């Protein structure tokens, strides 16, 4: 509400207007005047008064019609109206209220009744404005909330897509940067880890499907926790076979050492699972192959089903090493060995001729981290 409240006095009789002005002037109101219905409509639109004292019997447009027009105009704010008239019959009062008036005063006007009615209606106006302001604030807050929810849903969708093949740490880093162009096709040196269970094919043929799924669940849960711990990128799950790589989509300073550390923990924890499974009659083992080299990486798939993959000789080399590894072995090639030999004890297994590769490959089996590296 304006400070002080603004009141429009409408009456075709100048003396009546002067009487109302005199009686209200002591109340610190801003008082405006209009001499007929047309002037009243124009003044109401221009000044937006907080209250209108409106005579009923006027030339051109009478007070009832002025009241109806103001109340029907959707562009006008809430503007309380007190009809001021000599008509005091019940039918006249009802007609005024039905036209939209908020109060009714009869002439001759009593000073105390006038001041009391004006104060009462101005309180109503003030309360209405407060509620309207709160409603507007609530609407703005709701719009803001809807926008935030929409943004969060979009973010969750992006997070879900990224976390299909990235560790949570890397996915969150990409999302916080607001840029997933790193997932576009590119070339980079990566360390690839392949691991799978020895004897799984025979096991799955001779074992009930529910038990096979139970074993895979334990196996994947164990490996998944370690993949996230070392911030590896999962390229694929294929039954018991898992491919992970390091140094992409975000680079890391020691991809080969990180891969070997992860493989050592995998061997230890899967070893505990193997011991438990053997007690149940399941003859399984665990092998790992690790290679380092250049690959082309990016999104692979079709609309609605994309994965993030790597293509190159390094992928094939890691897969062949894994296939050749015996239970408990972590086989690595020369580049990985060069990167970790200062921190890890290994043993040479000679040169292996691996399927799909034209030259023999120098291969090493990883034994353990050296004491200082383990510490």
N, C-alpha and C positions, 0 to 999 in steps of 0.2 A: 504494500500500500504506500501511496505517496506520503511524504511527511512535510506539512500537515495533510490530513485527508482532504481530498478535492470533492466538493459537492456542487452539483448543477441544480439550480432552482429554475423551474419552468412554470410560467404563469403568464397569461395574456394581460393580466391586470398589474400595472407597475406598482400600485400601492401594496398589493398582496406580496409581490416580490420583495419590496422594501421591508415589510413586516418580518418576513422570514429571514432576510439578511440581518436585520437588527437583532433578532432573537438568537441567531447563531453566531454572530460576530464575536461574542465573548468566549467562544469555545476553541478559538485558534484554528479554524478551518479555512481552507482556500475556497472561496465562494465565487461561482460563476452563474450567469443568468442567461435565459433564453425566453423570448416573448411569445413563441408559438410552437406548434408541433414540428414544423420544418426546421426552425432554428434549433430545436431540441435535438433532432436527429443529427444535424450537422455538428453541433457542439459535442455531442456524445462521441461521434466518430473521431473528432479532432483531439479532444482533451482526455477521453477515457476516464471519466469521473469515477470516484469510488462509491458514489451514491447519487441518485437523482430524486429530487422532490418534485413530483409531477402533478400539475393540475389536470383535471379530467375535461372540463368544459372549455375548449379552446377552438378558435377558428382554424380553417384549412385542414389540419389533422388533429383530431382530439387525443386526449391522453391515453385512452384505451388502445387506439391504433398505434400510437408511439410505443407504448409498452409492448404490444405484440410484435412490432417490427424489430425492436431492439433484442427481444428475447429469442426471436427466430433467426437472427443473423449469426451464422457460425463463426464469422471473423471477429465478432465482438467478444471481449472477455466477460466474465461474470460481473454484472453491474446491477447491484440491488436497486429497486425502485420502491419509493413510498408514494402512493397515490394520495394527493391532498385535494379534497373536494367537499362541497356542501352536501352531497348526496350521502345520506347515512342509512338508507334502507338496506335490509339484509341482502336483497337481490342485487343491489348496486355493489355491495362489498364482495359478494360472491363473484359477480361479473369482473370486478377488478382483479381479484386473485386468480381467476381463470385466465385472464389476459396476461398473467405473468408477474403481477405485482407481488412484492415481498411483504409489504406492510400497508396499512390504511390509516389515514388521519382525516378527521372531519373538521370542517370549518364551523365556527371560529376556532382557531387553533390555540390549545392550551400550551403555555410556555414550557411547563415541566414535562408534559406528555411529549411535546416536540423534541426536546433535548434528550429525553430518555429513549424515545423510539430511534432517533438518529444514532445515538451511541450503541444501542442494541444491534441495529442493522450494520453499522460499521464493524462491530465485533464479528458479526457473521461474515462480512466481506473479508476481514483479516484472516479468519480461520479458513475460509475457502481458498484464499491465495496461498496460505501455508500448505494446505493439502495438495493444491495444484502443483506447487513447487516441489513437494516431496514426490508426487506422482511423476513429474518430469525427471527428477533425479533418479527415481527407480527405473523409469523407462530407459534412461541413458545407461544406467548400471546394467540393466538386462541386455541391452545391445552390446555393451562392452563384454559382458559375460559370454554372450553367444559367440562373439568374435573370438574370444579366448578359447572357448570350448572347440570351435571350429579349427583354430590354429593347433590346439593340443591334439585333436583327432588326426589332423594332417601329420603332425609330428610323430604321433604314435604309429601311424601307417608307415611313414618313412623309416622309423626305428625298427618296426617289425620286418620290413623288407631287408634293411641292412644287417640286422642281427641273424638273418638266416645263414649268412656266411662270414660275418665279422664278429670278433669278440665284442662284448658290451663296451669295453673301454674305447676301442677304435670306432665303433658305430657312433657312440656319443660324441667323440671328438669331431667326426665328420659332420654330424648334425649341428653341433654347436658352432661350427664354422659356416654352416648354412650353404655348403657347396659340395655336391656329390659328383663333380666332374672328374674326380680322381678315379671313378669307376668306369670311365670311358677307356676304349682300347688304347694300350700303350705297351712299351717294351721296357723290361727291367730285370736286373739280376736278382734272383730269389733263391731261397733255400727251401726245398720241397721235402716233406716227410710223408712216407707211406707206411701204414701199419695195418696188420690184420692178424687174425687168429689162425694158427696152424691146426689142421685137421677139422676145420669148421664145416667143410662140405660133407664129409662123412658123418659128422655129428648131426647136422641138420637132416640128413636122410634117415637116420636111425632114431631120432628123438621126436617126441610129440611137439607140434608147432607151438603150443603154449609155453613149453619149457624152453624152446629155442628163443622165443621172444623175451622170456624172463632173463636169460643169459645175456642177450643183446642189450636189454635195458640196463643191466648192471654195468656192462662193458662200456656202452656209450656214455652213461652218466659219469663214470670214472674218467674216461678220456676227455669228455667235454669240459669237466671242471679244470683239468690241467691245460687244455687248449686255451681257455679263457685266462687262466693264470698267466700264461706266457704270451698272451695277446697274439695268438696265431689266427690265420684266416682259413676257415674250412672251405675247401673246394668241393668236396663231395663225401657223402656217406653211401656206401654200397654194401649192404649187409654188414659183414664184419670188417670190411675194408674202409679205411678213412684216409683222405688226402688233406694235408695241411701245408700251408706255406708261410714263409716269413719274409719281411721287407716289402710287403705290398698289401693293401693299397697305400699304407703309410710306411715310410722307410724306418728301419731300426739300425743301430750301429753294429750289432753283432748277430746277424740272423742265423749263422751256422751254429754258434755257441748256444744261442737260445734254443734252437731246434734240438740240439744234442741234450741239453739240460732237461728239456721237456721229455724227450724219449727215455732218458734214464729214470725219471720219475714215473713215466708210464710203465716201464718194465717192472719197477718195484711194486707199484700198486696193482697192476694187472696180475703180477705173480701171486699176490695174495688171493685174488679172485680165482686164479687157476688152481691153487691148492684147495680152495673150497669146492670148486667144481669137480676136481678129481675124486673127492670124497663121495660125490654124488654119482661117480662113474663116468664122468665126461672127460675124455682124453683130448685136451686142447693145449695149444701152445701159443706163443706170441712172438712176432718178428717185426722188425722195423728196417726200412731203407731210407737213407738221407742223401740228397745230392744238391749241388749248388751250381747255378748257371743262369743264362738268359732265357726269358720266356716272354711271350706276348700275352697280356692279361686284359681282361675286361668283362663286360656283361655278355653272357652266352644264353641263348634260349629264344623264346618267342613271346609275343604280346600276352601279358597275363602270367607268364611263368619264366622269369629270368633268374639265372644264377650267375655267380661271379667265378670265372675260371681262368686257368693258365694253360697255354699250349706251347710245347717246345720239347727238345730232346731231354732237357733236365727233368721233365715230368716222367718221361719214359724210363730214364735212368733210375730215378728213385723207386719207380714201380718194380723194375727188374731186380734191384737190390733187395727190396722187400720180399719178392717172390723167392729169392735165393737164400734169404736168412733162415737159419734154423731157430728152433725155440730158444728164446732168451737172447738172440743176437740182435745187435743194432749195427747194420752194415752201412759204411759211408765210403764215398769215393775220395779221390785225392784232394780236390779243392776244399771240401769240408774238413778233411784231415789237416790241411795246412792252416786252416783258420782256428782249429781247436787244440792243436798238439801241445801248446804251451800250458794248457789247463786240464787236459784230459789224457788218461792213459788208454792206449789202444794196442791192438795186436794186428799185424798184417795177415791177411788171409790169401795173399797172392793175387795174381791177375785172373780175372774171371771174364769169360766170353759170354756176354749177356745177350739174350734174344733181342733182335732188332738193332743192335749196335755193331758196327763194322770192326771196331778195334777192341782188343782186350782192355779191361778197366782195372786199375790198381784199387784194391778194396781192403778196408780195415774194419775190424770189429771193435766197437767201443766197449771198454771195460768199466771205467769209473772216472769220476772227476778226481783230479789230484787233490791231496789234502788241503793245500792252501786255497784252491779254487772252491772246493766244497765249503770251506769256512766262510 
